[in-house]
Amino acid sequence: LWWYQQTLTKLYLPSMEMGEYIPIVSSGKFASLPPGHSATSTTPSSLNSPLKLFYVGGISDHYQMHKLFSVLKRFPNIQFTICTREAEWLTMRHEYPALTRNIRVIHTIGNDMEKELREADIAVLFVKPQKYWEFAVPFKLFEYLGFRKPILASSGTLAGKFVAEHNIGWTIDYDETALSIFLEKLLERPDEVFKKHAVIESVAPKHSWRARAEQVAKDLTQ
């Protein structure tokens, strides 16, 4: 960090919020350069029945989704798929209620994981807010965006703030009542998912890996 301070004119961080945790380097050198995506449009032509939610990533203490599990037990007409590492799930599953028929856990990667994501209606980042989530920029946020999936995120997280600011999904409180109300309304008006698709199509290209590279190239020529 001392060497960065002496030599750099710009230090890229996943988010500007992360700068609060970087000592020594002057904040004036910070710039935001979050992850990107490389996917092309994969918007489904129709909604699934039942409605399909999908999450890919860790399920450790940083990725607590207990309230989502609890609420979905009351919504048998919504299917939720969690794609996570098997070892991590085996370590954490005792914290979660017994799986109901509409919740499944898989451990696929690569093309098999992407196939599951393509078939989903909504991608999930509905996690318990923690200090970490106030500055963390999950790669999966942009992976979801690249696959043109509306995102369900939680308030009090940087990911939720991004989703709300760009109108690419829904950001709600990490609360069982708030989640239940949201899901009930969504089942009544599933066309709300399609409304998000139009927005996502315009937002996604601005957050591709190509767009990130163009940003760096522009910075280097200024």
Number of C-alpha atoms within 10 A of each C-alpha: 10 9 9 14 16 10 9 11 11 18 17 14 17 17 18 15 15 16 21 9 7 13 11 10 18 15 15 10 14 19 15 15 17 18 19 23 23 15 17 14 15 14 19 15 7 9 16 15 10 15 17 20 24 24 24 24 15 15 20 14 10 14 16 18 18 16 17 19 17 16 15 21 18 12 15 14 14 18 21 26 20 21 22 20 17 13 9 12 18 9 11 14 13 9 9 13 11 12 14 15 10 17 17 13 15 15 15 17 14 7 9 10 15 15 12 20 25 18 17 23 24 24 28 25 25 27 25 22 19 15 10 12 19 18 19 17 22 16 14 19 22 23 23 24 28 23 22 30 33 28 30 24 27 26 21 19 24 21 27 26 17 16 23 19 11 11 18 26 26 21 23 16 17 20 14 16 11 11 20 16 10 14 16 11 12 14 15 10 10 15 12 14 19 18 14 18 20 13 16 24 20 11 17 24 19 13 18 21 17 14 15 17 13 12 12 13 11 10 10 9 6 5
